[in-house]
Amino acid sequence: MDRLLNRFPLLGLLLLASGCGDGFQFAEVEGTVTKGGAPLKNVRVEFWPQNNGPKSTAVTDEQGRYTLKTEDGRTVGAVVGAHTVVLKDLDLYGDKFLGRKAENMTTLNKGAKDRFPKTYGDATKSDLKKTVATGEKNAINIEIK
């Protein structure tokens, strides 16, 4: 294989770019987050694979719509298979972007009220489970209780 890659360096680059070594299969995922039928904006949606693979995330827009990408932003969609869904209410943190620092912080926006149970924000407690199917664009809508 090394001789082949030495003779055809472009082949090596193509193999590397294709991600042939990661072994994960991805499918596109989009949907909406609603509560009582009303869209929820500014909610971070996280799909945590129940087996193995990278987490995928998105933030809902004004209509509650989201489109997942892997956390590194390189791949559209999520790993095919079962996921625990984690929701984080970004309104609780105000307008300041804090990145990962905000994951374990208390509410920063003192005027904000919880829009959904805090259990949805913890991967070990969330009862939201969704499955990403292979070979299709997945429309996964999330209705919050």
C-alpha positions as YAML, in Angstrom:
chain: A
units: angstrom
residues:
- id: 1
  name: MET
  ca: [0.00, 0.00, 0.00]
- id: 2
  name: ASP
  ca: [2.87, 2.39, 0.86]
- id: 3
  name: ARG
  ca: [4.39, 1.91, -2.61]
- id: 4
  name: LEU
  ca: [1.02, 2.66, -4.17]
- id: 5
  name: LEU
  ca: [0.58, 5.83, -2.12]
- id: 6
  name: ASN
  ca: [4.14, 6.95, -2.92]
- id: 7
  name: ARG
  ca: [3.43, 6.60, -6.64]
- id: 8
  name: PHE
  ca: [0.00, 8.20, -6.44]
- id: 9
  name: PRO
  ca: [0.01, 10.81, -3.64]
- id: 10
  name: LEU
  ca: [-3.35, 12.17, -4.76]
- id: 11
  name: LEU
  ca: [-4.88, 8.77, -3.97]
- id: 12
  name: GLY
  ca: [-3.61, 9.10, -0.38]
- id: 13
  name: LEU
  ca: [-5.14, 12.54, -0.05]
- id: 14
  name: LEU
  ca: [-8.46, 11.29, -1.39]
- id: 15
  name: LEU
  ca: [-8.49, 8.38, 1.06]
- id: 16
  name: LEU
  ca: [-7.68, 10.70, 3.94]
- id: 17
  name: ALA
  ca: [-10.36, 13.23, 2.93]
- id: 18
  name: SER
  ca: [-13.00, 10.54, 2.61]
- id: 19
  name: GLY
  ca: [-12.64, 9.62, 6.28]
- id: 20
  name: CYS
  ca: [-12.23, 5.97, 5.42]
- id: 21
  name: GLY
  ca: [-10.74, 5.18, 8.82]
- id: 22
  name: ASP
  ca: [-13.45, 6.48, 11.15]
- id: 23
  name: GLY
  ca: [-15.98, 3.76, 10.38]
- id: 24
  name: PHE
  ca: [-19.01, 5.90, 11.18]
- id: 25
  name: GLN
  ca: [-21.97, 6.25, 8.84]
- id: 26
  name: PHE
  ca: [-23.84, 9.56, 8.85]
- id: 27
  name: ALA
  ca: [-27.27, 10.70, 7.68]
- id: 28
  name: GLU
  ca: [-28.77, 14.17, 7.43]
- id: 29
  name: VAL
  ca: [-31.01, 15.24, 10.31]
- id: 30
  name: GLU
  ca: [-33.28, 18.26, 10.53]
- id: 31
  name: GLY
  ca: [-36.44, 19.08, 12.40]
- id: 32
  name: THR
  ca: [-38.15, 21.47, 14.77]
- id: 33
  name: VAL
  ca: [-38.33, 21.88, 18.53]
- id: 34
  name: THR
  ca: [-41.74, 22.89, 19.84]
- id: 35
  name: LYS
  ca: [-43.60, 23.18, 23.12]
- id: 36
  name: GLY
  ca: [-47.38, 23.10, 23.01]
- id: 37
  name: GLY
  ca: [-47.12, 23.41, 19.23]
- id: 38
  name: ALA
  ca: [-45.17, 26.69, 19.43]
- id: 39
  name: PRO
  ca: [-41.61, 26.80, 18.07]
- id: 40
  name: LEU
  ca: [-38.75, 27.27, 20.53]
- id: 41
  name: LYS
  ca: [-35.88, 29.42, 19.30]
- id: 42
  name: ASN
  ca: [-32.38, 29.50, 20.74]
- id: 43
  name: VAL
  ca: [-32.30, 25.89, 21.94]
- id: 44
  name: ARG
  ca: [-29.12, 23.89, 21.52]
- id: 45
  name: VAL
  ca: [-30.04, 20.42, 20.23]
- id: 46
  name: GLU
  ca: [-27.46, 17.68, 20.83]
- id: 47
  name: PHE
  ca: [-27.66, 14.10, 19.54]
- id: 48
  name: TRP
  ca: [-25.46, 11.81, 21.67]
- id: 49
  name: PRO
  ca: [-24.91, 8.39, 20.02]
- id: 50
  name: GLN
  ca: [-25.86, 5.59, 22.40]
- id: 51
  name: ASN
  ca: [-23.12, 3.36, 21.00]
- id: 52
  name: ASN
  ca: [-20.11, 5.12, 19.58]
- id: 53
  name: GLY
  ca: [-19.31, 8.14, 17.46]
- id: 54
  name: PRO
  ca: [-19.19, 11.91, 17.56]
- id: 55
  name: LYS
  ca: [-21.95, 14.05, 18.99]
- id: 56
  name: SER
  ca: [-23.94, 16.24, 16.57]
- id: 57
  name: THR
  ca: [-25.39, 19.64, 17.45]
- id: 58
  name: ALA
  ca: [-27.42, 22.60, 16.20]
- id: 59
  name: VAL
  ca: [-29.18, 25.69, 17.54]
- id: 60
  name: THR
  ca: [-32.82, 26.33, 16.68]
- id: 61
  name: ASP
  ca: [-33.81, 29.42, 14.67]
- id: 62
  name: GLU
  ca: [-36.86, 31.68, 15.09]
- id: 63
  name: GLN
  ca: [-39.17, 28.93, 13.75]
- id: 64
  name: GLY
  ca: [-37.64, 26.28, 16.04]
- id: 65
  name: ARG
  ca: [-35.86, 24.62, 13.09]
- id: 66
  name: TYR
  ca: [-32.49, 22.93, 13.36]
- id: 67
  name: THR
  ca: [-30.06, 21.07, 11.07]
- id: 68
  name: LEU
  ca: [-27.46, 18.89, 12.77]
- id: 69
  name: LYS
  ca: [-23.71, 18.92, 12.13]
- id: 70
  name: THR
  ca: [-21.00, 17.04, 13.94]
- id: 71
  name: GLU
  ca: [-19.51, 19.03, 16.77]
- id: 72
  name: ASP
  ca: [-16.38, 19.81, 14.74]
- id: 73
  name: GLY
  ca: [-18.63, 21.27, 12.00]
- id: 74
  name: ARG
  ca: [-17.17, 19.06, 9.26]
- id: 75
  name: THR
  ca: [-20.06, 16.68, 8.63]
- id: 76
  name: VAL
  ca: [-23.73, 17.48, 8.11]
- id: 77
  name: GLY
  ca: [-26.00, 15.09, 9.99]
- id: 78
  name: ALA
  ca: [-25.52, 12.57, 12.79]
- id: 79
  name: VAL
  ca: [-24.20, 9.05, 13.23]
- id: 80
  name: VAL
  ca: [-26.72, 6.44, 12.09]
- id: 81
  name: GLY
  ca: [-28.33, 4.64, 15.05]
- id: 82
  name: ALA
  ca: [-29.91, 5.34, 18.43]
- id: 83
  name: HIS
  ca: [-29.29, 8.65, 20.22]
- id: 84
  name: THR
  ca: [-30.06, 10.35, 23.50]
- id: 85
  name: VAL
  ca: [-31.22, 13.89, 22.75]
- id: 86
  name: VAL
  ca: [-30.02, 16.68, 25.02]
- id: 87
  name: LEU
  ca: [-31.61, 20.15, 24.93]
- id: 88
  name: LYS
  ca: [-30.05, 23.27, 26.39]
- id: 89
  name: ASP
  ca: [-32.02, 26.49, 26.74]
- id: 90
  name: LEU
  ca: [-29.57, 29.14, 25.55]
- id: 91
  name: ASP
  ca: [-31.94, 31.93, 26.67]
- id: 92
  name: LEU
  ca: [-30.83, 31.14, 30.23]
- id: 93
  name: TYR
  ca: [-27.30, 32.34, 29.38]
- id: 94
  name: GLY
  ca: [-28.23, 35.72, 27.91]
- id: 95
  name: ASP
  ca: [-26.57, 37.12, 24.81]
- id: 96
  name: LYS
  ca: [-23.02, 36.24, 25.80]
- id: 97
  name: PHE
  ca: [-21.45, 33.29, 23.94]
- id: 98
  name: LEU
  ca: [-19.63, 31.11, 26.47]
- id: 99
  name: GLY
  ca: [-19.03, 27.91, 24.50]
- id: 100
  name: ARG
  ca: [-18.39, 24.80, 26.56]
- id: 101
  name: LYS
  ca: [-17.90, 26.87, 29.75]
- id: 102
  name: ALA
  ca: [-21.69, 27.31, 29.94]
- id: 103
  name: GLU
  ca: [-22.41, 23.59, 30.13]
- id: 104
  name: ASN
  ca: [-22.17, 23.43, 33.92]
- id: 105
  name: MET
  ca: [-22.95, 27.03, 34.82]
- id: 106
  name: THR
  ca: [-26.02, 28.26, 36.60]
- id: 107
  name: THR
  ca: [-28.42, 30.68, 34.92]
- id: 108
  name: LEU
  ca: [-26.66, 33.86, 33.81]
- id: 109
  name: ASN
  ca: [-29.72, 35.67, 32.45]
- id: 110
  name: LYS
  ca: [-31.54, 36.37, 35.72]
- id: 111
  name: GLY
  ca: [-34.79, 37.36, 33.98]
- id: 112
  name: ALA
  ca: [-35.10, 34.10, 32.04]
- id: 113
  name: LYS
  ca: [-37.41, 31.29, 33.12]
- id: 114
  name: ASP
  ca: [-36.92, 27.60, 32.37]
- id: 115
  name: ARG
  ca: [-38.83, 26.70, 29.21]
- id: 116
  name: PHE
  ca: [-38.47, 22.95, 29.74]
- id: 117
  name: PRO
  ca: [-37.32, 20.51, 32.45]
- id: 118
  name: LYS
  ca: [-33.62, 20.62, 33.32]
- id: 119
  name: THR
  ca: [-33.43, 16.82, 32.91]
- id: 120
  name: TYR
  ca: [-33.41, 17.40, 29.14]
- id: 121
  name: GLY
  ca: [-30.06, 19.14, 29.56]
- id: 122
  name: ASP
  ca: [-28.29, 16.11, 31.03]
- id: 123
  name: ALA
  ca: [-27.38, 13.14, 28.81]
- id: 124
  name: THR
  ca: [-27.63, 10.76, 31.78]
- id: 125
  name: LYS
  ca: [-31.17, 11.92, 32.66]
- id: 126
  name: SER
  ca: [-32.80, 12.88, 29.36]
- id: 127
  name: ASP
  ca: [-35.61, 10.54, 28.33]
- id: 128
  name: LEU
  ca: [-35.60, 11.92, 24.78]
- id: 129
  name: LYS
  ca: [-34.50, 9.09, 22.50]
- id: 130
  name: LYS
  ca: [-34.39, 9.28, 18.70]
- id: 131
  name: THR
  ca: [-33.05, 7.04, 15.95]
- id: 132
  name: VAL
  ca: [-31.21, 8.28, 12.87]
- id: 133
  name: ALA
  ca: [-31.94, 6.05, 9.85]
- id: 134
  name: THR
  ca: [-29.46, 5.32, 7.10]
- id: 135
  name: GLY
  ca: [-29.86, 6.28, 3.45]
- id: 136
  name: GLU
  ca: [-32.38, 9.07, 3.94]
- id: 137
  name: LYS
  ca: [-32.80, 12.62, 5.20]
- id: 138
  name: ASN
  ca: [-34.23, 12.27, 8.68]
- id: 139
  name: ALA
  ca: [-36.98, 14.68, 9.77]
- id: 140
  name: ILE
  ca: [-36.92, 14.44, 13.57]
- id: 141
  name: ASN
  ca: [-39.29, 16.82, 15.32]
- id: 142
  name: ILE
  ca: [-39.08, 17.21, 19.09]
- id: 143
  name: GLU
  ca: [-42.18, 18.16, 21.07]
- id: 144
  name: ILE
  ca: [-41.34, 19.15, 24.64]
- id: 145
  name: LYS
  ca: [-43.75, 18.20, 27.41]
...
